Amino acid sequence: MANPMQALRAKQLAHSLEFKFLILCSIPVISLLCVMVYIVHTQSISTLSSLSIAVVLLAPTLAALTKCYNIVINLLNAISTQLDSINGEEYNIWQLAQYKSGRVAALKSDIKQMSKRIHKKRQEYVKNESFVFHFISELSLPVVILDAHQHVYHANTAAHDLFKCVTLQGLHCSDLNLENQSNRWQIKQQASRYTLATHHLHRGSRTYEILVFVTLEQILRENEKFVWQKLITVMNHEVRNSLTPICSMAQSLRFDTAVISSDMRDTMLEVIASRATHLQKFISSYASIAQLPQLSLSAQPVQQLVEHWQTLYPELQVSLATDSQLLCDGEQLTQALINLLNNAQQANALRGKSTIQLAIERIKQTCVLTLEDHGCGIDNTANLFVPFYSTKQGGTGIGLIISREIIRNHGGELTLTNKPDGHGARAVITLPATAK
């Protein structure tokens, strides 16, 4: 039984260029041998003469074929050596310099152009790498770059100052009290004031790890900055939502006195006073604790809440199928509705619509409020309650989150979906209809 390795080598040899070349070279040799045998058998020629004819016919042929074989193999070796030189960052085409014309000269020209492009890319890469290392050296944060064997390849001045070492290059990570556990770098020293941020640097076929030492104080400062930015954004959002209806109704009371009845005027003044009072409470609460104000629960007739909402949004069409009371904070629940109604108004405006429907019904001990617009629907439902995510220009991504938190604080839930017909969005609010 043949050795599997020998069989594999034989198969590889059968597909090699050398084997195919030898097969082709053997064709003229076999042809000449056939002619010689035919002459010897048909003519009365002595053995010496037969040998002389064989030498005359075969010797030049074999010499020419051998020369051709050597030329082809030497050319392939030269190309291989040339490619190895380019791989070794030697960009001169000296291996093929003897070929001045023909197809090999064209191939030499192609390799030369490829070599120039590789050389140019290499120079750009070196410049970029030099910039990266220079940038790292100028950072005030300590930065250490480790090679594949976890030895220090490069370290900036801040890193040398941190470890109080003249040179860090070549030291193993363990010498710096660094360890990698579950592909995560950390400092062995328990009381360290630093945490590590890791990045990868690819240089050719090699990969380096960049370890940035970030102080815990800096992280705390960044978190504090983020909290303040979030607080200011939320307050700005709520202030605008309260001031907009106040300004609108104040202008109506000033310029449209002829068409506003005394009852409507009183209602509008009550809404203005109510929203202004809520705004004062809201800002006071946020200024002290930076969270939604504590609920002030009381029994609120649904009919009374609906009249309040329709005063704020005259285009709101309400279908009321219950006379239940809600144990709720009327001002905060109105704030949650304002956020949803503003979104509905903006969605309608994009399609030239104005009507907003609100259906209210009681299902067992739950009051269900279904709000529908006629806009374009929701593009990405997965990001609806992601903080600061908004598809609207200038949007804050806060309103829906605040509305949901207010409703959850009441023991309810808010869900948003697209309408089945695809023409608009639907917000469903579920709230307890009685006290818990």
N, C-alpha and C positions, 0 to 999 in steps of 0.2 A: 504494500500500500504506500503510495507516494506521500512524502512529508508535506503537510499543509503549507509550510513556509516556502518550500521549493515550488509547489504548485502556484502560489501567489506570485513569486518572483518570475516564473515562466509566463504567467498571464500579463504581468506588467511589462516584461520584455517584448511580448508580442505586440503591444500597443505603443512601443517606443519608436522615436524617429529613426534611431540607428538601425533597428531591426528592419523597418520598412525600406530604408535606403539600401541595406545589404541585399534584400530580396530583389529590388529593382536592378541592382548591379549584377546579380547573378544571371539575369535573363540574357544579356548579350554574351556572357561567358558560356552558358549552356548552348546557346545558338551556334557559337563558333565551334564548340566541341562536336556538335551534331554534324556540322559541315565537314569537319576534319575526318570524322569516322566514315562519313559517306564517301569521301575522296579515297580514303585508304582501302575501303572494301571494293570500290568500283575500278580503281586503278591498281596496277601492279607496281606498288611502291615498297621499297625496302624499309626496314625498321628505322634505320638511321634517318632516312628521308622523312619518314612520318614524324619523328621527333623534331626534326628541323622545322617542318611545317607547323607543328604545334607551338614551338617556341616563337616563330615569326608571327603567328596569328594571335596567340594568347598573351605574350609578354607586353606588347604595347597597350592592349586592352586593359589588362590588369593594372598596369602602371597608371593609365589615365583614370580608371575608376578609383584607385587608391588615392590619387591626387585630389580628385573631386570630393571624396569622402573626407579627407583631411581638411580641405578648404571649408566645407560646410561645418564640420565639427569645431574647427578653430574659430569660425565666425560666431557660432553659438557660444563658445567659451568667452570670446571677446565681449559679446553683448551681456553675458552673465556677469563678467568682471566689471563692466561699465556700470551696470545697475547696482552692484554691490558698492561701487565707489560713490555713487549718488546717495545710496542709503547711509554711507559713512560720511556724508556731508562733504564729499569731494566732487565738485561740479564741472570739472574739465572733461571734455570728450576725447581723451587721448587714446583710448583703446581702439577706436574706429577711425583714427586720423588717416590711415592709409587708403581709405575708400573715398575717391574723389567724385565718382559719378555712378549712375545706375541706381538700382532699387536699394542697395545697402546704404548708399549715400543719402537717399531720401529718408531711410530709417534713422540714420545718424542725425539728420536735421530734426526729425521728430523728437528724438531723445534729447537733443540739445535744447529745443524749445521747452520740453517738459522739465529739464534740469533747471532752466532759468526760472520757470514758474515756481518750482519747489524751493529754489534758492531765495526768491522774493518772498514767498510765504514764510520761509524760515526766518528771514530778517524781520518781517512784521511780527512774527511770534516772539522773537527775542526782545523786540522793542516793547511789546505788550507785557511780556513777563517782567521786563526791567521796570516798567511803570508800576505793575502790581507790587513788586517787591519794594520799590521806592515809596509807594503809597503806604504799605504796611509799616515801613520803617518810620514814617512820619506820624503814625497814629500814637495818641497818648495812651491808648489801651494796650496792655501787654498782649503780644501775638507770637505764637510759636507754630512753626510748620514742621510736621513730622513726615518722614519718608515711610515706605512700605514696611520697613523693619522697626518702626517706632523709634527711630533716632532723630534728633533735632537736625533738620536740614537748613532752617533759617529761623532767626529770632530778631525782633526789633529791639530798639534801645530800651523801651519800657519793660520788655521781658527781662533784659539783662539787669535792669535796676530792681525788678521785683525779686529775682532769684539771687541778687547780689553776686553775680558771677561775671568774670571778664569775658568769657566765651561760652556759649551754650552749644555751638555746633558740634555734632557727633555724640552728645550725651544721650543716653537712653531715657525714655519717658519715666522709668522708675526712679531715676536720679532726681527727677523734678517732683516726685510724689504724685505722679499722674497714673491713672489706671483706666483701662477700658473694660467696662462690664456691660454685657448685652448690647454691644455696639454703641455705648454711650460713655463718653469721657467724663471723668470726675476727679476731684482732688481728694487724695487720701486724708489730708489734714481735716479733722472734723470742724475745727473752729475757723476755717478759712472764710474770709470776707469776699471771696470771688466765686463765681459760677462760670461754667465753660459753655461757650457757643461754638459749635463745630460746623465747618464747611469743607468741601472737597475741591482740590485743585488738580486738574488733569494736565499732565505735561508729557506729550507723546503717548507712549504706552504705560507710563508710570502715573500713579495716583498718590497725591499727597493730602494730608489732613491739616487744615488750618484751625488751630485752637485759639479762640479769642477769650481772654480773661475779662469778664464783665463784673464790676463791683455790685454787690447787693444794694448799696446805697443808690446807685444809678438806676437799677430796676425799680426801686421804690419811688424814685423821683419820676420816672416815666409813668408808673401806675398812678401816682398822684396827679400828674398832668392830664392823663386820660380821664380820670374821674371828674376833674374840674371841667374839662371840655364837654364831657357827656352831660354834666349837670347844667351847664350854660345852654347847651343845645336843647335839652328838654324844656327848660324854663322859657327859652325863646319861642319854642313851638307852642307851648300852652298859652303864653301871653298873646301871641298873634291870633290864635284861635278864639280867644275871648274878646280881644279888641275889635276884630273884624265885624261881628254882628253888632257890637255896641256902636261903632262908627257908622255902620249902615243905617241903623235905626235912628241915630241922632240926626243924620242928614235928612232922613225922611221926615222927622218931626219938625225940622227947620224949614224945609223947602216944600213939603207936600201937605201943609196944614189944611188946605181946602178939601182934600179928598180923604183925610183920616178922621174917623169918627172919634168922639170923646172916649168911648169904651176902648177902642183900639189904641188910642193914645195912652190911656192909663195902663193897658196891658204891656205896651212897648216900654213905658217908663219902668214898670215893674221888672221886665226882663233885663233892662239896662242895669238897674240897681242890683238885681240878683247876680248878673254876670260879673259886675264890678266887685261886689262883696266876695264872690267866690274867688276872683282873681287875687284879691288882697290876702285871703286865707291861704290860697295856693302858694303864693310867693313867700309868705311868712313861714309856712311849713317847710318849703324847700330850702329856704335860707338857713334853717336850723338843723334839719335832719336829712336833706337831699333825698327824699323819697315821697311817694304819694301820701297825701294827708290821711290821717285816720278817719275811717268812715263815721259819719253821724247818721245813724239809721233811724228811720221813722216810717210809719205806714203812709204810703203815697198811693192815691187812687190812680189807676192807669189812665183814666180819662183826663185827669188834670195834667199828667205828664205829657200826654199827646197834645193837648192844647198849647202847652209851653213850647213843644218842639215845632209845631206848625207855625207858631208866631215867629220863630227863628228862621224857618224854611217854609215859606208859603207854598212852594211847589210840591211839598210833601203830601202825597195822597195816602191816607190811613184807612185800613180795613180793620175795625175793632170788633172782635168777637168775644170779648169778655169784659166784665166790670170788676175784675179782681183788683186787689191792692197789692202793692209790692213793698216789702220791708227793705228800704234802700236809702242811700244818700242821694237825694234828688239832684243836687248840683254835680256830683261826680258822675252819676249815671248820664246826666245831660252832656257832660264833657266827653264821655265815651261816645255818645251818639253824634256829637258835633264832629269828632274826628272821622267817623264813618260817613256821615252825610257830606262832609267836604270832599272826601274821596269820590263819592257818588256824583256830586256836582261836576267835578273835574272830568270824570269819565264820560258823563253825558255830553259835556261841552265838546269833546273830541269828535262826537258823531252828530252834533247839532240837536241833541235831545235835551229835555228839561225835566221830565217827570221822574219822580222817585216814589216807589211804592213801599209802604210799611204795613205788614200784616201782623196783627197781635192776636194770639189765641192762648187758651189755657189747656194744657194736657196734664190731667191729674193734678199734681202739686207743683207743676212747673209752668211758668209763663214763657211762651216762645215768641220772640220778635224776629220777623224775617224782613230784611231790608234788601230791595232790588233796584239796580239802576239799568240803564239801556246803553251802556258804553261798549267798549271793545273786549271786556272781560279781563281776566288776570293772566299775564304772560307766564309768570314763574311762581306757582303756588308754593314751591319748596322754600323760597326765600321770604315769604310774607312776614314772618316774625323774626327775621334776622336783624339785629340792631343796626341802624344806620344804613340799611339796604333800601334803596328807592330807585324806581325806574322813571320817576318824574324829575324833570329838570328843576334843580333847586330844592328837591325833596329832602327831608331829614331822615326818613326811615324810622321815625319815633312814634307817630300817631297810632298806628295799629297796635304797637307793643303796649302803649299806655292804656288804650281802650281795653285790651285783653286783660291787663293787670287789674284795672278798675272792676271789670266784670267778674274776674276770678275772686277779687276781694269780697264781692257780694255773694260768693258761693255759686256763681254761674260759669258759663263758658262761652267763648266766641269762636266760631268757625267761618271760614270764607272759602267759597267755591265759585266756579263758573256756572251760569245758568244752563240747564240741559239744552236749550236751543242755541247756545253759543252767543247770544246777544246780550251781553252784560254779566255783571257779577252779583253774587248773593251772599249776604252776611246774615248768619243765624245766631241770635243771642238767646241763651236759656238762663232763666233766673228763677229762684224759688218764689212761689206765689204767696207763701205764708212764712211766718217766722219759723226758724229751725227749732 
